[in-house]
């Protein structure tokens, strides 16, 4: 548990530094480099031993400034989703807001509040790359229980930068059971930003699928 606590703390600190960065791309480079270090050296890495032995970096799309959005939120309500979470049992995810500002990606997304003590915001999504260029179960953009929070702009709009989209741990190991993106959070467009499929072996800056 101490190692997991340390992992969570470092991720939380990382997102705090990203939010404090005045240059979104510089924040993304910090996010990329810190995650690579944690995946390579931390005891809580989601990588299996074989993948870790050849690891040189999490495969990512190049940074694309066009994938950073400032979105409004509309409050909604609806039935909660039951999400399977492995040894932790099922968790309840309550829809509480819908984005307004992602039309360029072919749809809007629902934000969920994870039930239980403390709670947290959860934003999973899938898109036209899912199952081909990216993990088939979708990716996550916000998961505030684990520190993944990109913050908001001065005018109150929420920052959704898809360059920070990451695959759940179950994309790297069957030791994990991860909630998958619901159908209502499928974007029609191809979101070529953030984590992609790959061998995690690099040649220069290019990652092989």
C-alpha positions in Angstrom: 0.0 0.0 0.0 2.9 2.4 0.7 4.1 2.0 -2.9 0.6 2.6 -4.3 0.3 5.7 -2.1 3.5 7.0 -3.5 2.4 6.3 -7.1 -0.9 8.2 -6.5 0.9 11.1 -4.9 3.3 11.4 -7.8 0.5 11.3 -10.3 -1.4 13.9 -8.3 1.7 16.1 -8.1 2.2 15.7 -11.9 -1.2 16.9 -12.8 -0.8 19.8 -10.4 2.3 20.8 -12.3 0.5 20.4 -15.6 -2.3 22.7 -14.5 0.3 25.3 -13.3 2.1 25.3 -16.7 1.5 28.3 -18.8 2.5 26.4 -22.0 0.1 23.4 -22.7 2.7 21.6 -24.8 5.4 22.0 -22.1 2.9 20.6 -19.6 2.3 17.7 -22.0 6.0 17.0 -22.3 6.3 16.9 -18.5 3.4 14.5 -18.4 5.0 12.3 -21.0 8.4 12.2 -19.4 7.1 11.7 -15.9 4.9 8.8 -16.9 7.7 7.2 -18.8 9.9 7.4 -15.7 7.2 5.9 -13.4 6.3 3.2 -15.9 10.0 2.2 -16.2 11.1 2.4 -12.6 8.2 2.5 -10.1 7.1 -0.7 -8.4 3.5 0.1 -9.2 4.0 0.1 -13.0 1.2 -1.6 -14.8 3.6 -3.2 -17.2 4.3 -6.9 -17.1 8.0 -8.0 -16.8 8.3 -8.9 -20.6 7.0 -5.5 -21.6 9.1 -3.7 -19.0 12.3 -5.3 -20.2 11.9 -3.7 -23.6 10.2 -0.5 -22.5 11.5 2.8 -23.8 8.4 5.0 -23.5 4.6 4.9 -23.6 3.6 5.2 -27.3 1.9 8.6 -27.8 0.7 10.6 -30.8 2.6 13.9 -31.3 1.2 16.8 -29.5 -1.7 18.5 -31.4 -2.8 21.9 -30.2 -6.1 21.4 -32.0 -7.1 18.7 -29.5 -7.2 21.1 -26.6 -10.7 22.3 -25.8 -12.3 24.7 -23.3 -15.8 23.4 -22.8 -18.9 24.4 -21.0 -20.9 21.9 -18.9 -24.6 21.4 -18.7 -25.9 19.7 -15.6 -27.8 16.5 -16.3 -29.2 13.6 -14.3 -29.9 10.0 -15.2 -29.5 6.4 -14.1 -26.2 5.4 -12.6 -23.9 3.0 -14.4 -22.5 0.0 -12.6 -18.8 -0.4 -13.4 -16.9 -3.5 -12.7 -13.7 -2.8 -10.8 -12.2 -6.3 -10.1 -11.2 -7.0 -6.5 -12.7 -3.6 -5.5 -16.1 -4.8 -6.5 -18.6 -2.8 -8.6 -18.7 1.0 -8.4 -21.5 3.3 -9.3 -21.0 6.1 -11.7 -23.6 8.9 -11.7 -23.9 11.1 -14.8 -23.9 14.7 -13.7 -22.8 16.9 -16.6 -22.6 16.9 -20.4 -20.0 18.8 -22.3 -20.7 21.7 -24.7 -17.9 22.4 -27.1 -16.6 19.1 -28.6 -18.6 19.3 -31.9 -15.3 19.2 -33.8 -14.8 15.6 -32.5 -18.2 14.5 -33.6 -20.1 14.5 -30.4 -20.3 15.5 -26.7 -19.3 13.6 -23.6 -20.9 12.7 -20.3 -19.0 13.3 -17.1 -19.6 10.8 -14.2 -19.3 11.2 -10.5 -18.0 8.0 -8.9 -20.1 7.1 -5.8 -18.7 6.2 -2.5 -16.7 8.1 0.1 -15.1 11.2 -1.3 -16.2 10.4 -4.9 -14.5 11.8 -8.0 -15.0 12.9 -11.6 -14.6 10.2 -14.3 -14.5 10.9 -18.0 -13.9 7.8 -20.2 -14.4 8.0 -24.0 -13.9 6.0 -27.1 -13.6 7.2 -30.7 -12.9 6.1 -34.3 -9.4 5.0 -33.4 -10.6 2.6 -30.6 -9.8 -1.0 -31.3 -7.4 -0.1 -34.1 -4.9 2.6 -33.3 -5.9 2.9 -29.6 -7.1 0.5 -26.9 -10.4 -1.1 -27.8 -12.1 -0.4 -24.5 -11.6 3.3 -24.8 -9.3 5.8 -23.0 -9.6 8.1 -20.0 -9.2 11.8 -19.9 -10.2 12.7 -16.3 -10.1 10.4 -13.3 -9.8 12.7 -10.3 -9.8 9.9 -7.7 -6.4 9.1 -9.2 -5.3 12.7 -9.6 -6.0 13.0 -13.4 -7.5 16.5 -13.5 -6.6 19.1 -16.2 -8.4 22.0 -14.4 -10.4 24.9 -15.8 -9.9 28.2 -17.6 -10.2 31.6 -15.9 -13.8 31.9 -17.3 -14.8 28.6 -15.6 -14.8 26.4 -18.7 -13.3 23.0 -18.2 -10.0 22.1 -19.9 -10.3 18.9 -22.0 -7.0 18.3 -23.7 -7.1 15.0 -25.5 -3.3 14.9 -25.8 -3.5 13.7 -22.2 -5.8 10.8 -23.0 -4.5 7.6 -21.5 -5.3 3.9 -21.7 -6.5 2.2 -18.5 -4.1 -0.2 -16.8 -6.0 -3.2 -18.2 -4.6 -2.3 -21.6 -1.2 -3.3 -20.3 -1.9 -6.2 -18.1 -4.7 -8.7 -17.4 -4.0 -8.2 -13.7 -6.4 -5.3 -13.8 -10.1 -4.9 -14.4 -11.0 -1.4 -15.7 -14.3 0.3 -16.4 -14.7 0.7 -20.1 -16.1 3.7 -22.0 -20.0 3.6 -22.2 -21.6 3.7 -25.7 -22.9 7.2 -25.1 -19.3 8.5 -24.8 -18.2 7.4 -28.2 -17.0 10.2 -30.4 -17.5 9.8 -34.1 -14.2 11.5 -35.0 -10.7 10.0 -34.7 -8.9 11.4 -31.7 -5.3 11.1 -32.6 -3.9 12.4 -29.4 -2.6 10.9 -26.2 -1.8 7.2 -25.7 -1.9 4.9 -28.7 -1.3 1.2 -29.3 2.3 0.2 -29.7 5.1 -2.1 -28.7 6.6 0.6 -26.4 9.8 0.2 -28.2 10.9 3.4 -30.0 13.1 4.2 -32.9 13.9 7.9 -32.6 10.5 9.5 -31.9 8.4 7.0 -33.9 6.6 4.1 -32.2 5.7 1.0 -34.1 2.2 -0.4 -34.1 
